[in-house]
Amino acid sequence: MKRLITSVLACSFVLSVTAQQDPQFSQNMNNKLFVNPAFAGASDAFCIGLLYRTQWTSFDGAPKTGVLSLDAPLRSINSGLGLTVMTDKIGFENTLQAKLAYAYRFNVGATGKLGVGVDLGFLQKKLSGDYIFNDPNDPIIPAGAESGSNIPDLGAGLYYNNEKLYIGVSATHLLAPEIDLSTVNYTYARHYYGMAGYKIDLTPSLALTPSVFAKYDGTTFQSDFNALLHINDKIWVGGSYRLEDAIVFMAGVRLFQNLKIGYSYDYNTSDLNDYNNGSHEIFLGYCFNPPKKLTFKLKNVRYL
């Protein structure tokens, strides 16, 4: 039964032209650069992030997604640079995406910054050839492995943040890229994102950060409502509710001053819950402050 469902699910992903094609994540607050290039440099530090998600465990051919992100400020020109690389596998479909982001950042008020960003990258699709089907002569199903060319992709966004608040809006796949294989054609719909969060100091050692993450592809709308409790700025626990889809548990710890690790578990509230054991996601992040402009002070022994 699971193999049959997997085949139907994989085919629906391959043949769909309007469904949400960007992968699903739960720890979106740790993955902002992937959907919004204006986030580049917003942390005012050089940051590296690794996010890995295995969705619908125990489900044959279920999605497995990894994202590598890097970003850093360019203080001398009030800008930020970023890079994201994503791999996504579902059934016999494999996707590779890489994007280079640039953001120009304006001072807004005493502590706020507004970033205006764009990213440019490419998309690549591959079909592995490991298909599950009943009719091997079906002309819709490729005879073997196939790969699509590297297709240009474009995104843009705005991102505002200060010491407590962040707000962002963005769009991906602005070029509506198309990838043509011999038997399958992919057309990416434009995706639109919104995010916001606010840090509330409860006590000197406790802070609560409610946030929201929303996405729309012109056909379907989905949103996550999150709340994280931070303890001594070292440990966080909380959860999320994704409309008509899942309840998410989240936890994390800052192992060192600059290194943190987070974990989340999704419990499906939809009918898919009968066919899987939930989704797991792990995040690893490391940030450090790049050296500011160095100044040298030389002394002459004659004037000591």
C-alpha positions as CSV (number, residue, x, y, z in Angstrom):
1,M,0.0,0.0,0.0
2,K,2.8,2.4,0.9
3,R,4.6,1.7,-2.4
4,L,1.4,2.4,-4.3
5,I,0.9,5.7,-2.4
6,T,4.5,6.6,-3.0
7,S,4.1,6.1,-6.8
8,V,1.0,8.3,-6.9
9,L,2.7,10.9,-4.8
10,A,5.9,11.0,-6.8
11,C,4.0,11.2,-10.1
12,S,1.9,14.1,-8.8
13,F,5.1,16.0,-7.9
14,V,6.5,15.3,-11.4
15,L,3.5,16.2,-13.4
16,S,2.2,19.1,-11.4
17,V,2.7,22.6,-12.8
18,T,1.1,24.8,-10.1
19,A,1.6,23.0,-6.8
20,Q,4.0,24.3,-4.2
21,Q,7.4,23.2,-5.5
22,D,9.7,24.7,-2.9
23,P,10.4,22.2,-0.2
24,Q,8.7,22.2,3.2
25,F,10.6,23.2,6.3
26,S,9.6,23.6,10.0
27,Q,12.6,25.6,11.3
28,N,12.0,28.5,8.9
29,M,13.3,31.0,11.4
30,N,16.7,29.3,10.9
31,N,16.4,29.2,7.1
32,K,15.5,32.7,6.1
33,L,18.1,33.2,3.4
34,F,16.7,30.3,1.3
35,V,13.5,32.2,0.6
36,N,14.5,35.8,1.1
37,P,17.8,37.2,-0.3
38,A,17.3,40.4,1.6
39,F,18.3,38.5,4.8
40,A,21.9,38.4,3.6
41,G,24.1,40.2,6.1
42,A,21.2,40.8,8.6
43,S,23.0,39.0,11.4
44,D,26.0,41.3,11.0
45,A,28.2,38.2,11.2
46,F,29.6,35.5,9.0
47,C,27.1,32.6,9.3
48,I,27.1,29.1,8.1
49,G,23.9,26.9,8.4
50,L,23.1,23.3,7.6
51,L,19.5,22.1,7.6
52,Y,18.4,18.6,6.8
53,R,14.9,17.3,6.7
54,T,13.5,13.8,6.3
55,Q,9.8,14.0,5.8
56,W,7.1,11.4,6.4
57,T,9.5,8.8,7.7
58,S,8.6,5.1,7.0
59,F,7.1,6.3,3.8
60,D,8.9,4.8,0.7
61,G,10.3,7.5,-1.5
62,A,9.4,10.3,1.0
63,P,11.1,13.7,0.6
64,K,14.6,14.2,1.9
65,T,16.0,17.8,1.7
66,G,19.2,19.5,2.6
67,V,20.2,23.2,2.6
68,L,23.6,24.8,3.0
69,S,23.6,28.5,3.6
70,L,26.3,31.1,4.0
71,D,26.0,34.8,4.4
72,A,28.2,37.7,5.6
73,P,28.0,41.5,5.9
74,L,29.9,43.9,3.6
75,R,30.0,46.7,6.1
76,S,32.1,49.1,3.9
77,I,29.3,49.3,1.4
78,N,26.3,48.6,3.7
79,S,25.5,45.3,2.0
80,G,25.4,41.6,2.5
81,L,26.3,38.5,0.4
82,G,24.8,35.1,0.7
83,L,24.8,31.6,-0.9
84,T,22.4,28.8,-0.6
85,V,22.6,25.3,-2.1
86,M,19.7,22.9,-1.8
87,T,19.2,19.3,-2.7
88,D,15.8,17.6,-2.6
89,K,14.8,14.0,-3.4
90,I,11.3,12.7,-3.5
91,G,10.7,9.3,-5.1
92,F,12.7,9.1,-8.3
93,E,12.9,12.9,-8.6
94,N,16.1,14.8,-7.6
95,T,16.4,18.6,-7.6
96,L,19.5,20.7,-7.2
97,Q,19.3,24.5,-6.7
98,A,22.0,27.0,-6.0
99,K,21.5,30.8,-5.5
100,L,23.8,33.8,-4.9
101,A,22.2,36.6,-3.0
102,Y,23.0,40.3,-2.6
103,A,21.3,42.7,-0.3
104,Y,21.7,46.5,0.2
105,R,21.0,47.5,3.8
106,F,19.6,50.9,4.9
107,N,19.6,52.3,8.4
108,V,16.0,52.8,9.7
109,G,15.6,54.6,13.0
110,A,18.1,54.2,15.8
111,T,18.6,50.4,15.6
112,G,16.7,49.1,12.6
113,K,18.0,48.0,9.2
114,L,16.0,47.4,6.0
115,G,17.5,45.1,3.4
116,V,16.6,45.1,-0.3
117,G,17.8,41.9,-1.9
118,V,17.9,39.8,-5.1
119,D,19.3,36.3,-5.8
120,L,20.3,34.7,-9.0
121,G,20.9,31.0,-9.4
122,F,20.0,27.8,-11.3
123,L,17.7,24.8,-11.1
124,Q,18.4,21.3,-12.2
125,K,16.1,18.2,-12.3
126,K,17.1,14.6,-12.5
127,L,15.0,11.4,-12.7
128,S,16.8,8.4,-11.3
129,G,15.0,5.7,-13.3
130,D,14.1,3.7,-10.2
131,Y,10.4,3.8,-11.0
132,I,7.5,1.9,-9.5
133,F,4.8,1.1,-12.1
134,N,2.6,-1.7,-13.4
135,D,2.9,-1.1,-17.1
136,P,6.6,-0.8,-18.2
137,N,5.4,0.3,-21.7
138,D,3.5,3.4,-20.4
139,P,4.7,6.2,-22.6
140,I,4.3,8.8,-19.8
141,I,7.0,7.0,-17.7
142,P,10.6,7.6,-18.8
143,A,12.5,4.5,-19.9
144,G,15.6,5.4,-17.8
145,A,17.4,8.1,-16.0
146,E,17.1,11.7,-17.3
147,S,18.5,15.1,-16.3
148,G,17.4,18.6,-17.1
149,S,19.7,21.6,-18.0
150,N,20.7,24.2,-15.5
151,I,17.9,26.7,-15.8
152,P,18.3,30.3,-14.5
153,D,16.2,31.3,-11.5
154,L,15.6,34.7,-9.9
155,G,14.2,35.9,-6.6
156,A,13.8,39.2,-4.6
157,G,12.8,40.3,-1.2
158,L,12.7,42.9,1.6
159,Y,13.8,42.3,5.1
160,Y,13.6,44.6,8.2
161,N,15.1,43.8,11.6
162,N,16.0,45.5,14.8
163,E,17.0,44.2,18.2
164,K,13.6,42.6,18.8
165,L,11.5,42.6,15.6
166,Y,11.9,41.2,12.1
167,I,9.6,41.4,9.1
168,G,10.2,40.0,5.6
169,V,8.5,39.6,2.3
170,S,9.9,37.8,-0.8
171,A,9.3,36.0,-4.0
172,T,11.0,33.0,-5.6
173,H,11.0,31.7,-9.2
174,L,10.2,35.1,-10.6
175,L,11.2,33.9,-14.1
176,A,8.7,31.0,-13.8
177,P,11.5,28.7,-15.1
178,E,10.7,25.6,-17.2
179,I,12.7,22.4,-17.3
180,D,12.0,20.1,-20.3
181,L,12.8,16.4,-20.2
182,S,12.0,13.9,-22.9
183,T,8.7,12.8,-21.3
184,V,8.1,15.3,-18.5
185,N,7.9,19.1,-18.4
186,Y,8.4,21.1,-15.2
187,T,7.1,24.7,-14.9
188,Y,7.8,26.4,-11.6
189,A,5.1,28.7,-10.3
190,R,6.1,32.0,-8.6
191,H,6.1,31.5,-4.8
192,Y,5.5,34.4,-2.4
193,Y,6.6,34.4,1.3
194,G,6.0,36.5,4.4
195,M,7.6,36.2,7.8
196,A,7.6,38.1,11.0
197,G,8.7,37.6,14.6
198,Y,9.1,39.6,17.9
199,K,11.2,38.9,21.0
200,I,9.4,39.5,24.3
201,D,11.6,39.6,27.4
202,L,9.7,37.9,30.2
203,T,12.5,37.9,32.8
204,P,16.3,38.5,32.7
205,S,16.7,34.9,31.8
206,L,13.5,34.1,29.8
207,A,12.4,35.4,26.5
208,L,9.5,34.4,24.3
209,T,9.6,34.8,20.5
210,P,6.3,34.3,18.6
211,S,6.6,34.3,14.8
212,V,4.7,33.5,11.7
213,F,5.7,32.2,8.3
214,A,3.4,32.2,5.3
215,K,3.7,31.1,1.7
216,Y,1.5,31.3,-1.4
217,D,2.1,30.0,-4.9
218,G,-0.9,31.6,-6.7
219,T,-3.0,28.5,-6.0
220,T,-2.5,27.3,-2.4
221,F,-1.8,29.2,0.8
222,Q,-0.1,27.8,3.9
223,S,1.1,29.3,7.2
224,D,3.0,28.3,10.3
225,F,2.4,29.9,13.7
226,N,5.4,29.5,16.0
227,A,6.5,30.2,19.6
228,L,9.9,29.6,21.1
229,L,10.9,30.1,24.7
230,H,14.5,31.0,25.2
231,I,16.3,30.2,28.5
232,N,19.4,32.2,29.3
233,D,19.9,32.6,25.5
234,K,21.3,29.1,25.5
235,I,18.3,26.7,25.3
236,W,15.1,27.0,23.4
237,V,11.9,24.9,23.4
238,G,8.6,25.5,21.6
239,G,6.3,24.5,18.9
240,S,4.5,25.4,15.7
241,Y,1.1,24.8,14.1
242,R,0.9,24.4,10.4
243,L,-2.6,25.0,9.1
244,E,-4.4,21.8,8.2
245,D,-1.1,19.9,8.2
246,A,1.0,19.4,11.3
247,I,1.8,20.2,14.9
248,V,5.6,20.7,15.4
249,F,7.8,20.3,18.5
250,M,11.1,22.3,18.5
251,A,14.1,22.4,20.8
252,G,17.7,23.5,20.5
253,V,20.8,24.5,22.4
254,R,23.7,26.8,22.0
255,L,26.7,24.5,22.5
256,F,29.3,27.3,22.5
257,Q,29.0,31.0,22.1
258,N,28.8,30.8,18.3
259,L,27.6,27.2,17.6
260,K,23.9,26.1,17.9
261,I,21.9,23.0,17.1
262,G,18.2,22.7,16.7
263,Y,15.7,19.8,16.2
264,S,12.1,19.6,15.2
265,Y,9.5,16.8,14.9
266,D,6.3,17.1,12.8
267,Y,3.2,15.2,13.8
268,N,0.8,15.2,10.9
269,T,-2.8,16.2,11.6
270,S,-4.0,15.4,8.0
271,D,-4.9,12.0,6.6
272,L,-1.2,11.4,5.8
273,N,-0.8,10.6,9.5
274,D,-2.1,7.1,8.9
275,Y,0.8,6.3,6.5
276,N,3.9,7.8,8.1
277,N,5.7,8.3,11.4
278,G,6.2,12.0,11.3
279,S,9.0,14.3,9.9
280,H,12.4,15.1,11.5
281,E,14.5,18.1,10.9
282,I,17.9,19.1,12.3
283,F,19.7,22.4,12.1
284,L,23.4,23.3,12.7
285,G,24.5,26.9,12.7
286,Y,27.8,28.6,13.3
287,C,28.3,32.4,13.3
288,F,31.3,34.6,14.0
289,N,32.0,38.3,13.7
290,P,34.4,39.0,10.9
291,P,37.3,41.3,12.0
292,K,36.5,45.0,11.6
293,K,38.9,47.3,9.9
294,L,42.3,46.8,11.4
295,T,44.3,49.8,12.7
296,F,48.0,49.8,13.4
297,K,49.8,51.9,15.8
298,L,53.6,52.2,15.3
299,K,55.9,53.7,17.8
300,N,59.3,55.1,17.1
301,V,61.9,54.1,19.6
302,R,63.1,57.7,19.7
303,Y,59.8,58.9,21.1
304,L,59.1,56.2,23.7
